[in-house]
Amino acid sequence: MGNEIKKDIKDAVRVGPYVDLKLMKKIQKMKLTGEKKIIKTWARSSTIVPDMIGFTLAIHNGKAHIPVYINEAMLGHKLGEFAITRVYRSHRRPTDRSTALK
């Protein structure tokens, strides 16, 4: 069983990080032209690589695109980590009706 895990880790290192090809093409094109526009993406599972540093990506959270500026501290993380999908609304305050029943 331990050998299977080691093999999987070796394969992951050999293959490298997952980066969406369409997204990388857009970034490479913008690097060549020197322009800095916001790039919309739905590829939340893409890994942040050094080529992305300095660009602003609008990452889809399921409802809207959240603009995220990519910096060096984000290297190796996934894009989806920086566009949260859930909104926490605090627990509801008790109503007059619920407190009157006691």
The first five atom37 places (N, CA, C, CB, O) and aatype in JSON, in Angstrom:
{
  "aatype": [12, 7, 2, 6, 9, 11, 11, 3, 9, 11, 3, 0, 19, 1, 19, 7, 14, 18, 19, 3, 10, 11, 10, 12, 11, 11, 9, 5, 11, 12, 11, 10, 16, 7, 6, 11, 11, 9, 9, 11, 16, 17, 0, 1, 15, 15, 16, 9, 19, 14, 3, 12, 9, 7, 13, 16, 10, 0, 9, 8, 2, 7, 11, 0, 8, 9, 14, 19, 18, 9, 2, 6, 0, 12, 10, 7, 8, 11, 10, 7, 6, 13, 0, 9, 16, 1, 19, 18, 1, 15, 8, 1, 1, 14, 16, 3, 1, 15, 16, 0, 10, 11],
  "atom_mask": [
    [1, 1, 1, 1, 1],
    [1, 1, 1, 0, 1],
    [1, 1, 1, 1, 1],
    [1, 1, 1, 1, 1],
    [1, 1, 1, 1, 1],
    [1, 1, 1, 1, 1],
    [1, 1, 1, 1, 1],
    [1, 1, 1, 1, 1],
    [1, 1, 1, 1, 1],
    [1, 1, 1, 1, 1],
    [1, 1, 1, 1, 1],
    [1, 1, 1, 1, 1],
    [1, 1, 1, 1, 1],
    [1, 1, 1, 1, 1],
    [1, 1, 1, 1, 1],
    [1, 1, 1, 0, 1],
    [1, 1, 1, 1, 1],
    [1, 1, 1, 1, 1],
    [1, 1, 1, 1, 1],
    [1, 1, 1, 1, 1],
    [1, 1, 1, 1, 1],
    [1, 1, 1, 1, 1],
    [1, 1, 1, 1, 1],
    [1, 1, 1, 1, 1],
    [1, 1, 1, 1, 1],
    [1, 1, 1, 1, 1],
    [1, 1, 1, 1, 1],
    [1, 1, 1, 1, 1],
    [1, 1, 1, 1, 1],
    [1, 1, 1, 1, 1],
    [1, 1, 1, 1, 1],
    [1, 1, 1, 1, 1],
    [1, 1, 1, 1, 1],
    [1, 1, 1, 0, 1],
    [1, 1, 1, 1, 1],
    [1, 1, 1, 1, 1],
    [1, 1, 1, 1, 1],
    [1, 1, 1, 1, 1],
    [1, 1, 1, 1, 1],
    [1, 1, 1, 1, 1],
    [1, 1, 1, 1, 1],
    [1, 1, 1, 1, 1],
    [1, 1, 1, 1, 1],
    [1, 1, 1, 1, 1],
    [1, 1, 1, 1, 1],
    [1, 1, 1, 1, 1],
    [1, 1, 1, 1, 1],
    [1, 1, 1, 1, 1],
    [1, 1, 1, 1, 1],
    [1, 1, 1, 1, 1],
    [1, 1, 1, 1, 1],
    [1, 1, 1, 1, 1],
    [1, 1, 1, 1, 1],
    [1, 1, 1, 0, 1],
    [1, 1, 1, 1, 1],
    [1, 1, 1, 1, 1],
    [1, 1, 1, 1, 1],
    [1, 1, 1, 1, 1],
    [1, 1, 1, 1, 1],
    [1, 1, 1, 1, 1],
    [1, 1, 1, 1, 1],
    [1, 1, 1, 0, 1],
    [1, 1, 1, 1, 1],
    [1, 1, 1, 1, 1],
    [1, 1, 1, 1, 1],
    [1, 1, 1, 1, 1],
    [1, 1, 1, 1, 1],
    [1, 1, 1, 1, 1],
    [1, 1, 1, 1, 1],
    [1, 1, 1, 1, 1],
    [1, 1, 1, 1, 1],
    [1, 1, 1, 1, 1],
    [1, 1, 1, 1, 1],
    [1, 1, 1, 1, 1],
    [1, 1, 1, 1, 1],
    [1, 1, 1, 0, 1],
    [1, 1, 1, 1, 1],
    [1, 1, 1, 1, 1],
    [1, 1, 1, 1, 1],
    [1, 1, 1, 0, 1],
    [1, 1, 1, 1, 1],
    [1, 1, 1, 1, 1],
    [1, 1, 1, 1, 1],
    [1, 1, 1, 1, 1],
    [1, 1, 1, 1, 1],
    [1, 1, 1, 1, 1],
    [1, 1, 1, 1, 1],
    [1, 1, 1, 1, 1],
    [1, 1, 1, 1, 1],
    [1, 1, 1, 1, 1],
    [1, 1, 1, 1, 1],
    [1, 1, 1, 1, 1],
    [1, 1, 1, 1, 1],
    [1, 1, 1, 1, 1],
    [1, 1, 1, 1, 1],
    [1, 1, 1, 1, 1],
    [1, 1, 1, 1, 1],
    [1, 1, 1, 1, 1],
    [1, 1, 1, 1, 1],
    [1, 1, 1, 1, 1],
    [1, 1, 1, 1, 1],
    [1, 1, 1, 1, 1]
  ],
  "atom_positions": [
    [[0.82, -1.19, 0.0], [0.0, 0.0, 0.0], [0.86, 1.25, 0.0], [-0.93, 0.0, 1.2], [0.53, 2.23, -0.68]],
    [[1.96, 1.26, 0.73], [2.83, 2.42, 0.8], [3.48, 2.72, -0.54], [0.0, 0.0, 0.0], [3.71, 3.89, -0.87]],
    [[3.8, 1.68, -1.32], [4.42, 1.88, -2.63], [3.48, 2.57, -3.6], [4.87, 0.55, -3.22], [3.92, 3.37, -4.44]],
    [[2.17, 2.28, -3.49], [1.19, 2.92, -4.37], [1.14, 4.42, -4.13], [-0.22, 2.3, -4.17], [1.04, 5.2, -5.07]],
    [[1.21, 4.84, -2.87], [1.17, 6.27, -2.52], [2.43, 6.95, -3.05], [1.05, 6.46, -0.99], [2.35, 8.05, -3.61]],
    [[3.59, 6.31, -2.86], [4.84, 6.87, -3.37], [4.79, 7.04, -4.88], [6.02, 6.0, -2.97], [5.27, 8.04, -5.41]],
    [[4.21, 6.05, -5.58], [4.11, 6.12, -7.04], [3.23, 7.3, -7.46], [3.55, 4.8, -7.6], [3.56, 8.01, -8.4]],
    [[2.1, 7.49, -6.75], [1.2, 8.59, -7.07], [1.89, 9.94, -6.87], [-0.07, 8.51, -6.2], [1.71, 10.85, -7.68]],
    [[2.67, 10.08, -5.81], [3.37, 11.33, -5.55], [4.41, 11.58, -6.63], [4.05, 11.3, -4.16], [4.54, 12.71, -7.12]],
    [[5.15, 10.53, -7.03], [6.14, 10.69, -8.09], [5.47, 11.11, -9.4], [6.93, 9.37, -8.3], [6.0, 11.96, -10.12]],
    [[4.32, 10.53, -9.7], [3.61, 10.9, -10.92], [3.17, 12.36, -10.88], [2.38, 9.99, -11.13], [3.26, 13.06, -11.89]],
    [[2.7, 12.81, -9.73], [2.24, 14.19, -9.6], [3.4, 15.16, -9.8], [1.58, 14.41, -8.24], [3.23, 16.21, -10.42]],
    [[4.56, 14.83, -9.28], [5.73, 15.7, -9.43], [6.17, 15.73, -10.89], [6.89, 15.22, -8.53], [6.53, 16.79, -11.4]],
    [[6.14, 14.6, -11.55], [6.57, 14.51, -12.95], [5.64, 15.29, -13.87], [6.63, 13.05, -13.4], [6.1, 15.99, -14.77]],
    [[4.35, 15.18, -13.65], [3.37, 15.83, -14.52], [3.36, 17.34, -14.3], [1.97, 15.26, -14.26], [3.23, 18.1, -15.26]],
    [[3.49, 17.79, -13.07], [3.5, 19.22, -12.77], [2.13, 19.74, -12.42], [0.0, 0.0, 0.0], [1.16, 18.98, -12.39]],
    [[2.03, 21.06, -12.14], [0.76, 21.64, -11.71], [-0.23, 21.75, -12.87], [0.99, 23.02, -11.1], [0.16, 21.88, -14.03]],
    [[-1.53, 21.69, -12.52], [-2.57, 21.86, -13.54], [-2.8, 23.36, -13.76], [-3.89, 21.15, -13.12], [-3.07, 24.1, -12.82]],
    [[-2.7, 23.78, -15.03], [-3.0, 25.16, -15.4], [-3.85, 25.1, -16.66], [-1.68, 26.0, -15.63], [-3.51, 24.41, -17.62]],
    [[-4.96, 25.82, -16.66], [-5.86, 25.85, -17.8], [-5.14, 26.45, -19.01], [-7.15, 26.65, -17.47], [-4.59, 27.55, -18.92]],
    [[-5.15, 25.73, -20.13], [-4.4, 26.17, -21.32], [-4.94, 27.47, -21.9], [-4.44, 25.09, -22.38], [-4.16, 28.33, -22.31]],
    [[-6.26, 27.63, -21.94], [-6.84, 28.87, -22.47], [-6.42, 30.07, -21.64], [-8.38, 28.78, -22.52], [-6.13, 31.14, -22.17]],
    [[-6.4, 29.89, -20.33], [-5.99, 30.96, -19.43], [-4.53, 31.32, -19.65], [-6.23, 30.55, -17.96], [-4.18, 32.5, -19.68]],
    [[-3.66, 30.32, -19.79], [-2.24, 30.59, -20.01], [-2.0, 31.28, -21.35], [-1.44, 29.29, -19.94], [-1.13, 32.14, -21.45]],
    [[-2.76, 30.91, -22.37], [-2.62, 31.57, -23.68], [-2.98, 33.05, -23.57], [-3.53, 30.88, -24.74], [-2.31, 33.91, -24.14]],
    [[-4.05, 33.35, -22.82], [-4.46, 34.75, -22.64], [-3.38, 35.53, -21.89], [-5.79, 34.82, -21.88], [-3.09, 36.68, -22.24]],
    [[-2.8, 34.93, -20.87], [-1.76, 35.6, -20.08], [-0.51, 35.83, -20.93], [-1.41, 34.78, -18.83], [0.08, 36.91, -20.89]],
    [[-0.11, 34.81, -21.71], [1.07, 34.96, -22.57], [0.85, 36.06, -23.61], [1.39, 33.63, -23.27], [1.76, 36.84, -23.89]],
    [[-0.36, 36.12, -24.17], [-0.68, 37.15, -25.16], [-0.59, 38.54, -24.54], [-2.08, 36.91, -25.76], [-0.07, 39.47, -25.15]],
    [[-1.11, 38.68, -23.32], [-1.07, 39.98, -22.65], [0.35, 40.36, -22.26], [-1.96, 39.96, -21.4], [0.69, 41.55, -22.25]],
    [[1.19, 39.39, -21.95], [2.59, 39.68, -21.63], [3.31, 40.22, -22.87], [3.31, 38.41, -21.1], [4.11, 41.16, -22.78]],
    [[3.03, 39.63, -24.03], [3.68, 40.07, -25.27], [3.25, 41.48, -25.66], [3.36, 39.11, -26.41], [4.08, 42.29, -26.09]],
    [[1.96, 41.78, -25.51], [1.46, 43.09, -25.9], [1.7, 44.14, -24.82], [-0.02, 43.01, -26.21], [1.69, 45.33, -25.11]],
    [[1.9, 43.7, -23.58], [2.17, 44.64, -22.49], [0.94, 45.28, -21.88], [0.0, 0.0, 0.0], [1.07, 46.19, -21.06]],
    [[-0.24, 44.82, -22.26], [-1.46, 45.41, -21.7], [-1.86, 44.67, -20.42], [-2.62, 45.37, -22.73], [-1.49, 43.51, -20.22]],
    [[-2.6, 45.34, -19.57], [-3.04, 44.75, -18.29], [-4.55, 44.91, -18.16], [-2.31, 45.43, -17.09], [-5.03, 45.88, -17.57]],
    [[-5.3, 43.95, -18.71], [-6.74, 43.93, -18.56], [-7.11, 42.85, -17.56], [-7.45, 43.69, -19.93], [-6.31, 41.98, -17.23]],
    [[-8.34, 42.91, -17.08], [-8.85, 41.87, -16.2], [-9.26, 40.68, -17.07], [-10.06, 42.38, -15.33], [-9.99, 40.84, -18.05]],
    [[-8.8, 39.49, -16.71], [-9.11, 38.27, -17.46], [-10.16, 37.5, -16.68], [-7.83, 37.4, -17.7], [-9.93, 37.12, -15.53]],
    [[-11.31, 37.26, -17.3], [-12.36, 36.46, -16.68], [-12.03, 34.98, -16.83], [-13.75, 36.77, -17.29], [-11.6, 34.55, -17.9]],
    [[-12.22, 34.22, -15.76], [-11.98, 32.78, -15.84], [-12.93, 32.01, -14.95], [-10.54, 32.47, -15.46], [-13.36, 32.48, -13.9]],
    [[-13.25, 30.82, -15.41], [-14.06, 29.88, -14.64], [-13.18, 28.75, -14.12], [-15.21, 29.33, -15.49], [-13.68, 27.84, -13.44]],
    [[-11.88, 28.78, -14.43], [-10.94, 27.69, -14.11], [-10.45, 27.83, -12.67], [-9.75, 27.69, -15.09], [-9.3, 28.22, -12.45]],
    [[-11.29, 27.53, -11.71], [-10.95, 27.66, -10.29], [-9.91, 26.63, -9.86], [-12.21, 27.51, -9.43], [-9.22, 26.83, -8.86]],
    [[-9.79, 25.53, -10.6], [-8.86, 24.46, -10.22], [-7.45, 24.69, -10.75], [-9.38, 23.14, -10.72], [-6.56, 23.87, -10.49]],
    [[-7.22, 25.77, -11.48], [-5.89, 26.05, -12.0], [-4.95, 26.48, -10.88], [-5.95, 27.15, -13.09], [-5.33, 27.21, -9.97]],
    [[-3.72, 26.01, -10.98], [-2.68, 26.39, -10.02], [-2.06, 27.71, -10.44], [-1.6, 25.29, -9.9], [-1.89, 27.96, -11.63]],
    [[-1.73, 28.56, -9.48], [-1.1, 29.85, -9.78], [0.39, 29.6, -10.01], [-1.33, 30.88, -8.61], [1.08, 29.04, -9.16]],
    [[0.88, 30.03, -11.18], [2.27, 29.85, -11.58], [2.93, 31.23, -11.71], [2.38, 29.05, -12.91], [2.22, 32.23, -11.78]],
    [[4.26, 31.3, -11.76], [4.95, 32.6, -11.81], [4.56, 33.5, -12.98], [6.42, 32.36, -11.87], [4.65, 34.72, -12.86]],
    [[4.11, 32.93, -14.09], [3.69, 33.75, -15.24], [2.48, 34.62, -14.92], [3.38, 32.86, -16.43], [2.25, 35.63, -15.59]],
    [[1.7, 34.24, -13.93], [0.46, 34.96, -13.6], [0.68, 36.17, -12.69], [-0.52, 34.02, -12.94], [-0.22, 36.99, -12.54]],
    [[1.85, 36.28, -12.09], [2.12, 37.35, -11.12], [2.0, 38.71, -11.79], [3.53, 37.18, -10.49], [2.56, 38.94, -12.87]],
    [[1.26, 39.61, -11.15], [1.09, 40.97, -11.65], [-0.17, 41.17, -12.46], [0.0, 0.0, 0.0], [-0.48, 42.29, -12.87]],
    [[-0.91, 40.11, -12.71], [-2.16, 40.22, -13.47], [-3.35, 40.16, -12.53], [-2.25, 39.1, -14.53], [-3.26, 39.64, -11.42]],
    [[-4.47, 40.71, -12.99], [-5.72, 40.63, -12.24], [-6.64, 39.67, -12.96], [-6.39, 42.04, -12.08], [-6.95, 39.85, -14.14]],
    [[-7.08, 38.64, -12.26], [-7.98, 37.64, -12.82], [-9.33, 37.76, -12.13], [-7.41, 36.21, -12.65], [-9.4, 37.9, -10.91]],
    [[-10.4, 37.71, -12.9], [-11.75, 37.71, -12.35], [-12.18, 36.25, -12.24], [-12.75, 38.56, -13.24], [-12.52, 35.62, -13.25]],
    [[-12.17, 35.72, -11.04], [-12.44, 34.3, -10.79], [-13.91, 34.13, -10.45], [-11.54, 33.75, -9.65], [-14.45, 34.82, -9.59]],
    [[-14.56, 33.19, -11.14], [-15.99, 32.97, -10.95], [-16.23, 32.2, -9.66], [-16.59, 32.21, -12.14], [-15.58, 31.19, -9.4]],
    [[-17.18, 32.68, -8.85], [-17.47, 32.0, -7.57], [-18.8, 31.27, -7.61], [-17.47, 33.02, -6.42], [-19.3, 30.84, -6.57]],
    [[-19.38, 31.12, -8.79], [-20.66, 30.45, -8.92], [-21.79, 31.43, -9.17], [0.0, 0.0, 0.0], [-22.86, 31.04, -9.66]],
    [[-21.56, 32.69, -8.86], [-22.58, 33.72, -9.05], [-22.03, 34.91, -9.82], [-23.13, 34.18, -7.7], [-22.69, 35.43, -10.72]],
    [[-20.82, 35.33, -9.49], [-20.22, 36.51, -10.12], [-18.71, 36.3, -10.23], [-20.54, 37.81, -9.33], [-18.16, 35.36, -9.64]],
    [[-18.06, 37.17, -10.97], [-16.6, 37.12, -11.1], [-15.99, 38.06, -10.06], [-16.15, 37.52, -12.54], [-16.32, 39.24, -10.0]],
    [[-15.1, 37.52, -9.24], [-14.43, 38.28, -8.18], [-13.03, 38.64, -8.66], [-14.38, 37.46, -6.85], [-12.23, 37.74, -8.93]],
    [[-12.71, 39.95, -8.79], [-11.36, 40.31, -9.25], [-10.31, 40.04, -8.16], [-11.32, 41.8, -9.66], [-10.47, 40.44, -7.0]],
    [[-9.24, 39.36, -8.56], [-8.16, 39.0, -7.64], [-6.84, 39.37, -8.29], [-8.2, 37.48, -7.28], [-6.54, 38.93, -9.39]],
    [[-6.03, 40.2, -7.59], [-4.7, 40.56, -8.07], [-3.74, 39.47, -7.62], [-4.26, 41.97, -7.55], [-3.67, 39.16, -6.43]],
    [[-2.99, 38.89, -8.55], [-2.09, 37.79, -8.24], [-0.72, 38.33, -7.82], [-1.94, 36.84, -9.47], [-0.11, 39.13, -8.53]],
    [[-0.24, 37.9, -6.63], [1.09, 38.3, -6.17], [1.92, 37.06, -5.83], [0.99, 39.24, -4.93], [1.43, 35.93, -5.94]],
    [[3.15, 37.26, -5.42], [4.09, 36.14, -5.2], [3.65, 35.22, -4.07], [5.46, 36.68, -4.9], [3.97, 34.03, -4.09]],
    [[2.96, 35.74, -3.09], [2.53, 34.92, -1.95], [1.51, 33.86, -2.35], [1.96, 35.8, -0.85], [1.29, 32.9, -1.62]],
    [[0.88, 34.03, -3.5], [-0.16, 33.11, -3.94], [0.37, 31.94, -4.76], [-1.19, 33.86, -4.75], [-0.4, 31.04, -5.11]],
    [[1.66, 31.92, -5.08], [2.24, 30.86, -5.92], [1.96, 29.49, -5.34], [3.74, 31.07, -6.07], [2.11, 29.26, -4.14]],
    [[1.56, 28.56, -6.21], [1.31, 27.19, -5.8], [-0.1, 26.93, -5.3], [0.0, 0.0, 0.0], [-0.5, 25.77, -5.17]],
    [[-0.85, 27.99, -5.01], [-2.24, 27.82, -4.57], [-3.15, 27.71, -5.78], [-2.67, 29.0, -3.67], [-2.73, 27.97, -6.91]],
    [[-4.39, 27.34, -5.55], [-5.39, 27.25, -6.62], [-6.15, 28.57, -6.7], [-6.37, 26.07, -6.37], [-6.3, 29.28, -5.7]],
    [[-6.63, 28.91, -7.89], [-7.37, 30.17, -8.07], [-8.63, 30.21, -7.22], [-7.73, 30.37, -9.55], [-8.99, 31.26, -6.69]],
    [[-9.3, 29.07, -7.09], [-10.55, 29.01, -6.35], [-10.42, 29.35, -4.88], [0.0, 0.0, 0.0], [-11.42, 29.67, -4.23]],
    [[-9.22, 29.28, -4.34], [-9.03, 29.59, -2.92], [-9.23, 31.07, -2.62], [-7.64, 29.18, -2.48], [-9.46, 31.45, -1.47]],
    [[-9.16, 31.91, -3.65], [-9.21, 33.36, -3.44], [-10.55, 33.98, -3.85], [-8.09, 34.02, -4.21], [-10.7, 35.2, -3.8]],
    [[-11.5, 33.15, -4.26], [-12.85, 33.63, -4.57], [-13.82, 32.73, -3.83], [-13.13, 33.63, -6.14], [-14.23, 31.69, -4.34]],
    [[-14.19, 33.12, -2.61], [-15.02, 32.26, -1.79], [-16.41, 32.11, -2.41], [-15.13, 32.82, -0.36], [-16.93, 33.03, -3.03]],
    [[-16.99, 30.93, -2.22], [-18.27, 30.61, -2.86], [-19.45, 30.73, -1.91], [-18.23, 29.22, -3.41], [-20.6, 30.79, -2.36]],
    [[-19.19, 30.77, -0.63], [-20.29, 30.8, 0.34], [-20.28, 32.1, 1.11], [-20.19, 29.61, 1.3], [-19.22, 32.62, 1.47]],
    [[-21.47, 32.61, 1.36], [-21.61, 33.84, 2.12], [-22.22, 33.49, 3.47], [-22.5, 34.89, 1.36], [-23.32, 32.95, 3.54]],
    [[-21.5, 33.8, 4.54], [-22.01, 33.52, 5.88], [-22.84, 34.71, 6.35], [-20.85, 33.22, 6.88], [-22.34, 35.83, 6.45]],
    [[-24.07, 34.45, 6.62], [-24.94, 35.45, 7.23], [-25.16, 34.99, 8.65], [-26.31, 35.64, 6.44], [-25.55, 33.85, 8.88]],
    [[-24.91, 35.86, 9.59], [-24.94, 35.45, 11.01], [-26.29, 34.83, 11.36], [-24.65, 36.65, 11.93], [-27.27, 34.98, 10.64]],
    [[-26.31, 34.15, 12.48], [-27.54, 33.53, 12.95], [-28.6, 34.61, 13.15], [-27.31, 32.74, 14.26], [-28.32, 35.71, 13.62]],
    [[-29.79, 34.27, 12.78], [-30.88, 35.24, 12.85], [-31.15, 35.66, 14.29], [-32.15, 34.66, 12.23], [-31.04, 34.87, 15.22]],
    [[-31.51, 36.91, 14.43], [-31.89, 37.4, 15.75], [-33.24, 36.83, 16.12], [-31.91, 38.94, 15.79], [-34.07, 36.62, 15.23]],
    [[-33.5, 36.57, 17.39], [-34.79, 36.01, 17.79], [-35.93, 37.02, 17.53], [-34.76, 35.6, 19.28], [-35.77, 38.22, 17.76]],
    [[-37.03, 36.52, 17.06], [-38.17, 37.39, 16.79], [-39.02, 37.54, 18.05], [-39.02, 36.83, 15.62], [-38.84, 36.81, 19.02]],
    [[-39.95, 38.49, 18.03], [-40.84, 38.7, 19.18], [-41.68, 37.46, 19.42], [-41.74, 39.93, 18.98], [-41.97, 37.1, 20.56]],
    [[-42.08, 36.82, 18.32], [-42.96, 35.65, 18.45], [-42.23, 34.49, 19.14], [-43.48, 35.21, 17.06], [-42.81, 33.82, 20.0]],
    [[-40.99, 34.26, 18.78], [-40.26, 33.11, 19.36], [-39.95, 33.37, 20.84], [-38.94, 32.84, 18.57], [-39.95, 32.42, 21.63]],
    [[-39.7, 34.58, 21.22], [-39.4, 34.86, 22.64], [-40.68, 34.93, 23.47], [-38.62, 36.18, 22.77], [-40.64, 34.68, 24.68]],
    [[-41.82, 35.25, 22.85], [-43.07, 35.36, 23.61], [-43.6, 33.99, 24.0], [-44.13, 36.1, 22.8], [-44.36, 33.88, 24.97]],
    [[-43.23, 32.92, 23.27], [-43.74, 31.61, 23.56], [-43.16, 31.02, 24.83], [-43.47, 30.71, 22.41], [-43.74, 30.09, 25.38]],
    [[-42.05, 31.52, 25.29], [-41.39, 30.96, 26.49], [-42.02, 31.4, 27.77], [-39.95, 31.33, 26.51], [-41.58, 31.01, 28.84]]
  ]
}
